[in-house]
Structure formats: structure tokens, C-alpha cells
């Protein structure tokens, strides 16, 4: 009997510190990718809908993450978070994206059934320019019950609390006009400490979240296999991220695109049938040019619960005293958003 050629790919115990993977396959981004993204998320950011061909930063992110799934997270139980995410070169229609990853941390969980894999990801274009780099951590199943060295001696990388604004890329000059956004609030109009409720909700259905994952070649079994998941395939965490960002257009209409993500946590799972709502807290603001500023924003995506001005994202756990996410919070994302100044009117 010949050996089966189908691969189950990597489980937690298969990874080694410093291990490098070149991820197949390169992907050329097209106008079709821009249209499909709008169809599945409803994102209305004008800069990534117009005729100039700029590709939405989150399309780039999903494409890159999808390229890493076969090597890193085909056997994942959940994608947990991100840090130090920086878009370094604008991507346009027709550009080719390729990705490599390096294992920078490993920590086996006490249940001995799973472990956390920390991955440094670098994506480049057809000119070998870096377009995106970030660290993510993902919970991966073990294939054997024997204990690894990373149970008693975990290796967890030290990550920066925030991406420095002086590292942000410069987008090409844009024909910005507030008439194209429908928004009346500019960089100067946002105050540190204010909360923006984005109002609009969206119910997740199976066909949309599975189509979204397939669009970016994310084939992790947990998102598709109803038998494996007991009838409840897990929604790819990037989908609530993109839905939340699309919802955030309501109140941030004059935004020009994400330039960096300081950190992100997928705090609770999302399944088909859940309805997502979002709000944003303004954490910081910086002027970076005569025409632009950046806002440091905390985007919180919730399921099955409309947020309020007084909603507490985290509350103390009575048993431990440590802060714990509210069970309705599914994403906590800390990022920098490029904003136009009012002087551009």
C-alpha cells in the first residue's frame, strides 16, 4: 500500500524555535479582491473603493495570514492575537504578495492538549519590498500526549506595547474630498477619552464567514468542518475584525486607512448566528504632517449586545481579582488610523 500523500501539516510539538517557513503560494491582488471584500464586509472607506487602485490594508493582512495557514495554523484551535503590526509599503491592484514566517516563541498549555505558537510574519511584494510585518500567536493542537519542554520552560517573546508613529508609511498623495466620504469630522475633531458608538449591527451567517475565509485561502479546519467542531465551525477571527472596522466608518468617515496595529485580542469565539456591534475609544492623537494626523484607537467588537457609553470592556474576576473580558466582547483591537486634517477641505 503506497503512503498517503495528503499532509496533516504541523501540530504544536512539530514546531522548533527559529524555524523558518516560506509560505506557498504567491497571490496577485486584483480589482476583484477589492470588490469581493466590499461585498463580504460592507466597508465604505472611499480610498479603497475609488479608481486609484489602492488595496485595503486589511485585504493585505488577510491575504498574508491565509498564506501562513498551511504551515502554522491548519491544526489551530483558535487564533489569539497580534502585535507590532506595521504596513510598510502601499499595495496596489496587480501587486504580488508572498510571505515567510519564523517561530519566535512556544508555550505548551497545562491541559497538555494544545500549545501557543508565536510567529513573526513578513510579507513582500514582487520587488521584494516589505509590505507588512507582524507577530501573531495561535493555539495549536498537539498530536501526542507526551509533554514537551515548553510546558515547564515556555519561551514567550517580549513585544512592544505600541508601534512608534515615526515608522508609519506614507501613502501616495490622494484626491481627498470630504464630499466623497460624507463625513464632517476630521483629525482635529476627535478628543482623547471619547467613545464613538457605531450603531450598525451585522448578523454573521455561515456562507459569508466561510466565503471570507476561502477568499484568502484560509483553510484551517476549525472554520469549515462541522463534524470536527460539533456542528459549530468557528468564525475566522479576521472576519469580526473586518466587520468591526467596516462598522467603524460610521463616525470615522474621513479616515484614510490603518497604518499599524499595536495589539489585538480575540477574547471570545464567534459562530454563525451571532450579531456583531462595534464601538471605538480614542486613546491618543498625533500630528504627523501639515495634512495628516494619526489617531490611536481601541476598536471593540461585541456579539449579541449593543454597546453603551458606560459599557465596561473588562471587569474583575471575583475568584482571582484579575480583569476578565466581558463574555460579549469578541475583539479588542488597538491600532493607529491615518486621518485627514480639516485644512484639506
N, C-alpha and C positions, 0 to 999 in steps of 0.2 A: 504493500500500500504506500503510494508516494506521500511525502509530507505535505500537509495542508499549507498552501502558500498565503492564505489570509492571515493578517497580523492582528494580534490583540493590542499591540503597542505597549507603552510603558506603564507600569504600576509604581507606587511610591518607592519600593525597595530597588527598582531598576535605575534610579537617578543617582548621580555622583556629583559632588561639589566640583565646580569648574567645568563641568561637561558642556559642550557647545553643540548646538544643532543648527544646521542650515535647513530652513523650512521650505518644502515644496508647497504649492507651485507658485511662481510669479503671477501677478494679476495686473492686467491693464484696466484702469478705471475709465469708464465711458460715460457719455451723457445718459445712457440707460441706467447706470448706477445712481445718478443724481435723481432721476425720475422715480425709480423704484423706492429710494429712501423716502422721498416725499410721500409716496403712496402708502407706505407702511407706518409712517410716523406723523404725517401732517405738518412737518417742520416748514415754517414760513420765512426763515431768515433770508431776506432778499439777496444778499451777497452770494448765496449758494444756489440761487434759483435763476439768476439772470443769464445773459448771453456771453459773459466773460469767461465762463468755463472753470471757475474755481471750484474745487471739490470740498464738500463739507468736512471739517476736521474729524467729526465722528464717523464718517464713512471710512476715512483713512484708518482710524482706530479699529473699527470692526473688521476691516479687511486684514489688518495686521494680526489682530488677535485670532481671527479664523485661520490664518496661515500657521499658527503655532499649535492648533488643537491636536493634530495627529501625533505629534511628538510629546506634548506636555499634558493635555487635559482630555484625551479621549476617554480615559477612565476616571474622570473627575466626579466628585460628589457635589462640589459647588465651587464657583469662582468667588473669592472672598474680598479682594480689594486691590487698590492701585496706589502708587506713589510716584513722585518725581517724573510725572508725565509731561513731556515737552515736545510740541510741534516745532520743528526747526527750519523746514523749507516748505513753502506753499506747494500744494499738489493741484494739478490741472487735468482736465479731461485729456486722455491719451497717455498719461504717465503710467509707467510700470512700477509696481511695488513688490519688493522682495524682503524677506525677514530672516533674521537669525536670533537665537536665544542662548543664554548662558545660565546655568543653575548656580545661584549665589546663596542659597540657604535651604536647609532641610530640617523639619521638626516632626517627629512621629507623635501622634496623638495617644493619650493614655488608654484609649479603647483598643489600641493595637490593630485596628482595622483600617485606619486611614492615617495620612500624614500631610503636612503642609509643605508645598514646594514653592520656593521663592525664585522668580525668573526675571532676569534682565533681558529686555526685548529691544532690538534695534532694527528699524526698517529703513531701507534706502530706495532711491528711485533709479531710473535707467542710467543716470550719470554718476551713480554711487554716492550721491549726496544723502545725508541722513535727513529723513523727513519726520520721523517720530522715534522717540525712545522713552521707555518707562519700565518700572518694576511692577509686577503683579504677583499675588500669591493665591494659590489654588489648593483646595483639599482634594487629594487623590487617594483612591482606594489602594489597599495592599492586596497582593495576590497570595501571600503566605502569612501565617500567624506568628512566625518567629520574629523576635524583637530585633530591630536594627539599632545601630549605635546612636541614632538620632532621637531615641526615646530618653535616654539619660544624659546625652550631651548634644542637645539641639544646636544648630547653627542658624541664627536669625540675623539678617543684615541690619545695620543701622541706616535708617533712611532719613532724609531731610524733612523737616516739618513743612517747608514750602519751597516752591521754585522761585528763584530770585527774578524780579522783573527785568533786570538788565540782560537776561538771557533770552527774552522773548523775540521771536522772529518778526520781521517787518513784512506785512502783506503788501502786494503791489498797490499803487495808487488806485483808488476806486471812485467811480462817479456817484458818490453818495448823495442822496436826496431824501429828506425825511418824507416826501410825498410817496416814495416807494415803500416805506416801512409802515406808514400810518401811525407812527409814534410821535409823541410830543415831549418825551423825557430824554435828556441827554446826560452825559457823564456828570455834569455839574449838579444835576437834579437828585442824585442819589446820596443818601446820608448813611454813614456807618451806624449800624444798630437797627435800621428799619427792616421790616418784614414785608415781602410782596406776596400776596396770595394770588395764585394764577388761575383760580376759579374753575377752569375747564377740566372735566374728568374724561377718562377713556377706559372702557372695559376691554380687557385682553381676551382674545379668542385663540383657539388652537391653530387655526390656519394662518393667522397673521404672525404669531410668535415663531412658529415653525418655518414659515416662509422667510422671515427675517434672518433666522439662524442659517438657513440654507443659502441665502443670498451671499453671505460672507464665508461660505464653505465651512461653517462651524458644525461639525458632525458629531460632537460629543453625545454619547448615547443617552445621557440623562435628559436631554431636551426632546427626544423623539420616541423612545422605546416605552410604550405604555405597559408592557409586561414587566420590564425591568424595574419600573418606577411604581408598581402597584396601581396603575391606572391614572397616575398624576405626573406626566412629564413636567420637569422643572423648566420654567421660562428662563432662557438665556439672560443673565443679568444685564447685558448690554442693551436689551430691549427696553426695560424700565428706565435705564439711563437716557436713552434717546427719546422716549416718550416724555419723560420729565423735562428734558431740555426743550423739546418742541412746545410743551405746555408753557414753559417759562418765557416764550416770546410775548405772551400777554402780560405786559408790564416792563418788558425789556426790548421793546421793538427796534430800538436803534443800536442793537448790538452788532458787532462785526465779526464775531467768531471766538471760540475758545482758543486760548494760546497755551494754557498749561493746566494740568490737574495736580494739585498739591497732595491730595489723598482722597480715597473713596472706599466706602464700606458697603457691601451687600449684607444688610443686617437681618433680613428675614426673607424667606422664599416667596416667589410669585408663581401662581398657577393660572391656567385658563379659567376665566370667570371672574377673576379679581378686577376691581375697578381702581385705576390709579389717579391720584391727585398730587399736586406739587405746590411747594412754596419755596421762596428764596429769602435767606437772611443776608444782608450786606455786612461783610466783615471788615473790609478795608478798601481804600481807593488810592490810586497813584497816578500822577500825571507823567506821561512818557514822551509827549511831543506837543507841539502847538495845536495839533489837530486831534490827538487821541489821548485817552486815559485808559486805565485798566481798573476794573472792579474785582475785588476778591469776594466771591460769592459762595454761599453754602446752599446748595440745592438739595432739598429733602423731598423724596418721593414716598408717598403713603399709599396703602391699599385699603379700600373699603371704608374710608373715613375722610371726611372733608376737614382740612386743617383750619385752625383759627389763629388769631393774633397771639393768643396766650398758650397755644399748644406747647407742651414740653417734649422735646425730641428724646431726651434721656431722663430717666428717673432713678433714684437709688433703689437697689435690690434690697428688700427687707432682711434677707438672710445673710448677705455679705457686706452690705453698705456700699458696694461698688455701683457705679452708674450702669444702667442697662437700657438698651433701646426699647422704646415703646413697640409693642407687637405689631402695630400697623405700619411702622417705618420699614421700608424695603431698601432704600438707598440714601446714603449720606455722602454727598459729593462736595469737596472743597476745591474750587477752581478759580482761575483768572479769566475774565471776559474782557476782550477789547471793545471799547465804547467810543463812539464819536462824540466830540465836544460840540457844544451849541454854536460855536463860532463857525462851524461848517455849513450853517443854514444858507 
